[in-house]
Amino acid sequence: MNPDVDRSQSNPEALLLEYYQRHLDECRRWLSTQTNIRSLFIEHRDFLYDSENSAQKISTFINQTLNLQKMIGVIDIKLYRQKENE
């Protein structure tokens, strides 16, 4: 029997997370081989909890002067879904 099927029945969320992480890893590996594509990775939670630094990284990455305070001002931490509180 397929071990993934067994695991999906016992813990489907963990299996989905594993597949998702594997896909992200594959995308990052692929992007690292593309000389014509620049990438910037910022974790969602980092943008929520370290907004100023994350906004500055974006500004630097695209080489544009952005209104960082406006960017930060639209963040509403209450909209962040925290599974442990659900």
Helices and strands as residue ranges (DSSP letters): H 3-10, H 12-32, H 44-49, H 51-62, H 68-73, G 77-79, G 83-85
